[in-house]
């Protein structure tokens, strides 16, 4: 399992809740390092109340990546890799919640989706070099980075932004891969119901809207974030999703409770007659 989730409260003022979903590749080293180090760096960068959140979160991501790559280089000197030319990497989506605002920093292809009164808004853009992201393809083209027809860098990595991914033979981070997150801010209003954070496996065979609808339906019947997250994972497993599945549901205001359903009344124009001596039959009343 190369995915991880994290929920905590940062030691910062004003009070700030921290939520994150991470998705690793080529092993768990990058995920474990980022999960351990990123929250404290975010806390130090975002500590002042008047912090520029976009700059602060971007700098925390960059510093985490710098420290991770340094750690990987040290390990390479003591225990050189034998079977793999590129180290572990990690993408992630982080949400800082506080003071009626949500600050989202996204790196890679995890997603953040907000539900407002039954309407779903995707707050992130997948960092892939496929046809859906012309900006990323243009950036890589300017660098002369090879991108396959299905959006893979150098034919081996499916995202265009990530933590880690040190190439031992080149002694540098995978060319074209950057660690600059997109940072967005959303207001928490009276009609904001919940925030959904999920790794790309969730969206392998469903849209962001479908995922949001599944979560909302479960919240309407149970009021439980845990039950809603489990329901989404269950739907994905039934669709034979091949990737890891990680979900976080953050509730702000529960959606309206779904009314109880009553059994449908029989149509008045038909009745069922049964006699042990004859076959059952449906006849007109």
C-alpha positions as a Python dict, from the first residue, in 0.01 Angstrom:
ca = {
    (1, 'X'): (0, 0, 0),
    (2, 'X'): (176, 318, -121),
    (3, 'X'): (-109, 557, -29),
    (4, 'X'): (-146, 743, 299),
    (5, 'X'): (-387, 988, 462),
    (6, 'X'): (-325, 1236, 741),
    (7, 'X'): (-555, 1435, 968),
    (8, 'X'): (-427, 1667, 1241),
    (9, 'X'): (-437, 2016, 1384),
    (10, 'X'): (-138, 2237, 1314),
    (11, 'X'): (30, 2418, 1600),
    (12, 'X'): (-50, 2752, 1443),
    (13, 'X'): (-259, 3062, 1502),
    (14, 'X'): (-536, 3097, 1404),
    (15, 'X'): (-654, 2739, 1461),
    (16, 'X'): (-584, 2538, 1146),
    (17, 'X'): (-694, 2185, 1062),
    (18, 'X'): (-473, 1980, 832),
    (19, 'X'): (-603, 1715, 591),
    (20, 'X'): (-399, 1529, 331),
    (21, 'X'): (-411, 1239, 86),
    (22, 'X'): (-81, 1107, -52),
    (23, 'X'): (-24, 862, -337),
    (24, 'X'): (322, 710, -374),
    (25, 'X'): (496, 527, -656),
    (26, 'X'): (809, 311, -677),
    (27, 'X'): (784, 233, -307),
    (28, 'X'): (676, 392, 21),
    (29, 'X'): (987, 594, 115),
    (30, 'X'): (867, 923, -34),
    (31, 'X'): (515, 893, 112),
    (32, 'X'): (650, 819, 460),
    (33, 'X'): (896, 1110, 446),
    (34, 'X'): (643, 1365, 316),
    (35, 'X'): (379, 1261, 568),
    (36, 'X'): (630, 1304, 849),
    (37, 'X'): (792, 1631, 734),
    (38, 'X'): (538, 1839, 538),
    (39, 'X'): (301, 1931, 827),
    (40, 'X'): (579, 2085, 1038),
    (41, 'X'): (716, 2282, 742),
    (42, 'X'): (367, 2406, 662),
    (43, 'X'): (324, 2508, 1023),
    (44, 'X'): (644, 2715, 1021),
    (45, 'X'): (568, 2875, 685),
    (46, 'X'): (203, 2955, 762),
    (47, 'X'): (250, 3061, 1125),
    (48, 'X'): (207, 3439, 1077),
    (49, 'X'): (-161, 3532, 1060),
    (50, 'X'): (-97, 3751, 757),
    (51, 'X'): (95, 3486, 562),
    (52, 'X'): (61, 3472, 187),
    (53, 'X'): (-87, 3120, 184),
    (54, 'X'): (-2, 3051, -179),
    (55, 'X'): (362, 3138, -126),
    (56, 'X'): (379, 2970, 215),
    (57, 'X'): (234, 2640, 94),
    (58, 'X'): (448, 2642, -221),
    (59, 'X'): (765, 2700, -17),
    (60, 'X'): (673, 2424, 227),
    (61, 'X'): (626, 2179, -63),
    (62, 'X'): (957, 2284, -223),
    (63, 'X'): (1149, 2255, 104),
    (64, 'X'): (999, 1910, 170),
    (65, 'X'): (1108, 1795, -176),
    (66, 'X'): (1458, 1938, -126),
    (67, 'X'): (1502, 1752, 204),
    (68, 'X'): (1361, 1431, 57),
    (69, 'X'): (1602, 1438, -237),
    (70, 'X'): (1895, 1506, -4),
    (71, 'X'): (1793, 1205, 206),
    (72, 'X'): (1772, 987, -104),
    (73, 'X'): (2118, 1097, -220),
    (74, 'X'): (2267, 1007, 119),
    (75, 'X'): (2112, 661, 102),
    (76, 'X'): (2246, 616, -250),
    (77, 'X'): (2603, 666, -126),
    (78, 'X'): (2565, 411, 154),
    (79, 'X'): (2346, 158, -28),
    (80, 'X'): (2338, 210, -408),
    (81, 'X'): (2016, 84, -576),
    (82, 'X'): (2044, -233, -778),
    (83, 'X'): (1715, -294, -956),
    (84, 'X'): (1567, 54, -1005),
    (85, 'X'): (1716, 364, -1166),
    (86, 'X'): (1464, 606, -1012),
    (87, 'X'): (1381, 650, -646),
    (88, 'X'): (1037, 654, -488),
    (89, 'X'): (807, 949, -554),
    (90, 'X'): (484, 1085, -415),
    (91, 'X'): (196, 1312, -513),
    (92, 'X'): (-51, 1466, -272),
    (93, 'X'): (-342, 1695, -206),
    (94, 'X'): (-340, 1901, 115),
    (95, 'X'): (-620, 2109, 267),
    (96, 'X'): (-572, 2366, 543),
    (97, 'X'): (-905, 2457, 700),
    (98, 'X'): (-948, 2756, 926),
    (99, 'X'): (-1112, 3096, 958),
    (100, 'X'): (-1399, 3004, 718),
    (101, 'X'): (-1152, 2931, 437),
    (102, 'X'): (-1002, 2622, 278),
    (103, 'X'): (-656, 2645, 124),
    (104, 'X'): (-584, 2359, -115),
    (105, 'X'): (-233, 2271, -235),
    (106, 'X'): (-230, 2001, -502),
    (107, 'X'): (68, 1822, -653),
    (108, 'X'): (3, 1544, -904),
    (109, 'X'): (-328, 1372, -972),
    (110, 'X'): (-509, 1349, -639),
    (111, 'X'): (-823, 1563, -631),
    (112, 'X'): (-1018, 1795, -404),
    (113, 'X'): (-1394, 1831, -460),
    (114, 'X'): (-1627, 2063, -270),
    (115, 'X'): (-2001, 2013, -241),
    (116, 'X'): (-2226, 2314, -201),
    (117, 'X'): (-2595, 2238, -165),
    (118, 'X'): (-2570, 1935, -392),
    (119, 'X'): (-2349, 2107, -653),
    (120, 'X'): (-1994, 1979, -699),
    (121, 'X'): (-1689, 2191, -771),
    (122, 'X'): (-1352, 2033, -849),
    (123, 'X'): (-1091, 2253, -684),
    (124, 'X'): (-784, 2092, -842),
    (125, 'X'): (-642, 2012, -1186),
    (126, 'X'): (-462, 1684, -1246),
    (127, 'X'): (-91, 1733, -1316),
    (128, 'X'): (-61, 1498, -1606),
    (129, 'X'): (96, 1552, -1944),
    (130, 'X'): (-202, 1416, -2137),
    (131, 'X'): (-421, 1603, -2384),
    (132, 'X'): (-647, 1729, -2103),
    (133, 'X'): (-369, 1949, -1966),
    (134, 'X'): (-230, 2162, -2247),
    (135, 'X'): (-37, 2383, -2003),
    (136, 'X'): (169, 2094, -1867),
    (137, 'X'): (235, 1954, -2214),
    (138, 'X'): (355, 2297, -2332),
    (139, 'X'): (586, 2334, -2030),
    (140, 'X'): (744, 1995, -2093),
    (141, 'X'): (773, 2058, -2466),
    (142, 'X'): (974, 2375, -2396),
    (143, 'X'): (1213, 2166, -2187),
    (144, 'X'): (1243, 1905, -2460),
    (145, 'X'): (1106, 1635, -2229),
    (146, 'X'): (978, 1323, -2403),
    (147, 'X'): (610, 1257, -2338),
    (148, 'X'): (443, 941, -2469),
    (149, 'X'): (104, 946, -2640),
    (150, 'X'): (-64, 837, -2316),
    (151, 'X'): (99, 1116, -2113),
    (152, 'X'): (397, 940, -1951),
    (153, 'X'): (722, 1130, -1894),
    (154, 'X'): (1021, 943, -2033),
    (155, 'X'): (782, 653, -2084),
    (156, 'X'): (774, 565, -1715),
    (157, 'X'): (602, 822, -1488),
    (158, 'X'): (237, 919, -1526),
    (159, 'X'): (240, 1259, -1350),
    (160, 'X'): (422, 1582, -1432),
    (161, 'X'): (460, 1711, -1074),
    (162, 'X'): (565, 1513, -767),
    (163, 'X'): (787, 1485, -461),
    (164, 'X'): (1102, 1276, -499),
    (165, 'X'): (1181, 1072, -812),
    (166, 'X'): (1558, 1108, -802),
    (167, 'X'): (1729, 946, -1103),
    (168, 'X'): (2043, 774, -983),
    (169, 'X'): (2217, 754, -1321),
    (170, 'X'): (2164, 1124, -1396),
    (171, 'X'): (2217, 1237, -1036),
    (172, 'X'): (1919, 1472, -1051),
    (173, 'X'): (1541, 1482, -1010),
    (174, 'X'): (1356, 1328, -1304),
    (175, 'X'): (1385, 1586, -1582),
    (176, 'X'): (1066, 1788, -1632),
    (177, 'X'): (915, 1677, -1301),
    (178, 'X'): (863, 1972, -1065),
    (179, 'X'): (740, 2015, -708),
    (180, 'X'): (535, 2333, -742),
    (181, 'X'): (174, 2281, -624),
    (182, 'X'): (-130, 2463, -750),
    (183, 'X'): (-276, 2652, -454),
    (184, 'X'): (-640, 2757, -446),
    (185, 'X'): (-866, 2908, -183),
    (186, 'X'): (-1236, 2838, -129),
    (187, 'X'): (-1476, 3005, 112),
    (188, 'X'): (-1673, 2797, 361),
    (189, 'X'): (-2029, 2930, 336),
    (190, 'X'): (-2359, 2830, 494),
    (191, 'X'): (-2435, 2601, 200),
    (192, 'X'): (-2093, 2430, 198),
    (193, 'X'): (-2165, 2067, 285),
    (194, 'X'): (-1837, 1876, 260),
    (195, 'X'): (-1490, 1850, 111),
    (196, 'X'): (-1372, 1529, -57),
    (197, 'X'): (-1001, 1449, -97),
    (198, 'X'): (-911, 1133, -289),
    (199, 'X'): (-626, 968, -476),
    (200, 'X'): (-642, 904, -851),
    (201, 'X'): (-753, 541, -808),
    (202, 'X'): (-1098, 669, -707),
    (203, 'X'): (-1133, 843, -1043),
    (204, 'X'): (-1001, 557, -1254),
    (205, 'X'): (-1355, 454, -1350),
    (206, 'X'): (-1576, 738, -1229),
    (207, 'X'): (-1599, 1115, -1262),
    (208, 'X'): (-1554, 1369, -984),
    (209, 'X'): (-1929, 1431, -989),
    (210, 'X'): (-2009, 1061, -952),
    (211, 'X'): (-1773, 1033, -657),
    (212, 'X'): (-1931, 1336, -492),
    (213, 'X'): (-2282, 1201, -544),
    (214, 'X'): (-2194, 869, -382),
    (215, 'X'): (-2051, 1047, -77),
    (216, 'X'): (-2348, 1283, -49),
    (217, 'X'): (-2607, 1004, -70),
    (218, 'X'): (-2436, 820, 214),
    (219, 'X'): (-2411, 1135, 424),
    (220, 'X'): (-2783, 1195, 378),
    (221, 'X'): (-2868, 853, 518),
    (222, 'X'): (-2603, 813, 789),
    (223, 'X'): (-2453, 1155, 866),
    (224, 'X'): (-2117, 976, 899),
    (225, 'X'): (-1801, 1086, 717),
    (226, 'X'): (-1650, 741, 778),
    (227, 'X'): (-1950, 563, 626),
    (228, 'X'): (-1946, 798, 327),
    (229, 'X'): (-1575, 736, 259),
    (230, 'X'): (-1622, 359, 294),
    (231, 'X'): (-1918, 370, 54),
    (232, 'X'): (-1707, 542, -212),
    (233, 'X'): (-1427, 286, -176),
    (234, 'X'): (-1682, 2, -198),
    (235, 'X'): (-1826, 140, -522),
    (236, 'X'): (-1475, 157, -670),
    (237, 'X'): (-1388, -200, -574),
    (238, 'X'): (-1708, -321, -740),
    (239, 'X'): (-1588, -156, -1061),
    (240, 'X'): (-1261, -354, -1043),
    (241, 'X'): (-1037, -52, -996),
    (242, 'X'): (-673, -164, -1016),
    (243, 'X'): (-510, 116, -814),
    (244, 'X'): (-493, 192, -442),
    (245, 'X'): (-794, 375, -295),
    (246, 'X'): (-768, 651, -34),
    (247, 'X'): (-1046, 893, 64),
    (248, 'X'): (-1100, 1174, 315),
    (249, 'X'): (-1441, 1334, 376),
    (250, 'X'): (-1454, 1659, 576),
    (251, 'X'): (-1805, 1767, 683),
    (252, 'X'): (-1898, 2133, 728),
    (253, 'X'): (-2280, 2111, 713),
    (254, 'X'): (-2464, 1783, 671),
    (255, 'X'): (-2681, 1766, 361),
    (256, 'X'): (-3058, 1731, 419),
    (257, 'X'): (-3159, 1393, 559),
    (258, 'X'): (-3304, 1166, 294),
    (259, 'X'): (-3673, 1099, 367),
    (260, 'X'): (-3770, 745, 449),
    (261, 'X'): (-3903, 551, 155),
    (262, 'X'): (-4237, 376, 187),
    (263, 'X'): (-4337, 66, -3),
    (264, 'X'): (-4513, 153, -329),
    (265, 'X'): (-4889, 104, -327),
    (266, 'X'): (-5033, -162, -555),
    (267, 'X'): (-5207, -33, -862),
    (268, 'X'): (-5582, -20, -788),
    (269, 'X'): (-5674, -165, -1126),
    (270, 'X'): (-5513, -504, -1063),
    (271, 'X'): (-5532, -770, -794),
    (272, 'X'): (-5372, -1106, -742),
    (273, 'X'): (-5599, -1410, -686),
    (274, 'X'): (-5467, -1736, -555),
    (275, 'X'): (-5646, -2070, -526),
    (276, 'X'): (-5458, -2388, -432),
    (277, 'X'): (-5650, -2582, -695),
    (278, 'X'): (-5558, -2353, -985),
    (279, 'X'): (-5256, -2165, -1112),
    (280, 'X'): (-5212, -1809, -977),
    (281, 'X'): (-5331, -1542, -1217),
    (282, 'X'): (-5338, -1165, -1246),
    (283, 'X'): (-5680, -1045, -1349),
    (284, 'X'): (-5851, -712, -1397),
    (285, 'X'): (-6041, -582, -1095),
}
